[in-house]
């Protein structure tokens, strides 16, 4: 027999129990959040207003930045407020919203990174038909499919999780509401939830990664056929940022979700969660802007234009 109760809120145990360390962590994560939001919003703005960046690659990049904004905003502000709270809680409905937004952002990002690899494959391996295949209409259509899948997947996982009955304990050993930790609190059978979660992880994680790996294998073979060193360098430079983001994103998510789950997050689990909730979203605009001449030129052009108008 289980002692079931109606849960109205969850207690998030967070990253630390030491008040002094909480103060340090607050300022560290606040700085990271500001950098993340500034970088990703800048990417969205410049890819929208600069005609030179109205290409499929930058259209998908702006989508990626928007997903990073959703991911961090769904988790980090609540964590920051809890650093100075005696009771580190999140309401039941707040937990539902947080899980829905975070899961939708993660699932959509898996597929979006796959789309970005297809874009690079077509641009390098099939340049003559690139503009025809990757038209504005096609980009909007593919983006809509990716977003729809992510929202539908998140809707199912969130609704099926919060349909469960929860035991008397409402303590989550994490800094945000994530599916494995919520399933561990349930009194009812969660085997179906866990099976669907595994299937989703395999489809999004393994299949998408294989697809991306195959795309870049063909890209490498095509680049090796280029005779000039300058041509090879230019082709590789357009893919370097995306490859780096894929390795960071898939590396942390695969380690987090494909290891045996105990439902109780360890310090290592929390550290990995920090990577995919704030560190990687913060690094994405830095990687794309610092390694991309077109983005840097666009930022300089906008800053120069604003300075000229103010003068």
Number of C-alpha atoms within 10 A of each C-alpha: 4 10 9 14 12 11 14 10 15 21 19 20 17 18 19 14 10 9 12 9 12 18 13 12 16 17 13 12 18 16 11 18 22 11 18 26 21 14 21 25 18 17 26 19 12 20 23 15 12 14 10 13 16 14 16 22 19 19 19 21 23 22 19 24 24 18 24 28 23 20 24 24 19 24 21 20 13 17 23 20 12 20 23 13 10 8 11 18 24 20 13 16 13 16 21 17 15 23 25 24 22 24 23 25 24 22 23 25 23 22 22 24 23 21 22 20 24 17 20 22 23 18 21 19 18 13 13 11 11 17 14 10 16 19 13 14 10 13 19 15 11 16 18 12 15 19 20 14 15 23 18 13 18 22 17 13 20 22 12 13 21 17 10 17 17 22 17 15 14 19 16 22 20 22 24 27 25 21 19 18 19 22 21 17 19 21 16 15 11 14 10 10 17 16 11 13 17 15 11 15 18 16 13 18 21 14 13 19 20 12 15 20 16 15 19 18 13 14 21 17 11 16 20 13 9 13 9 10 11 10 13 16 12 11 19 16 14 18 17 15 19 19 17 13 19 18 12 17 20 18 14 16 19 14 12 18 16 12 8 8 13 10 16 15 18 13 13 10 16 17 13 17 20 19 18 22 22 22 18 20 29 25 19 24 29 18 16 22 20 12 15 15 13 14 21 13 12 20 19 12 14 14 12 12 12 11 10 9 8 7 6
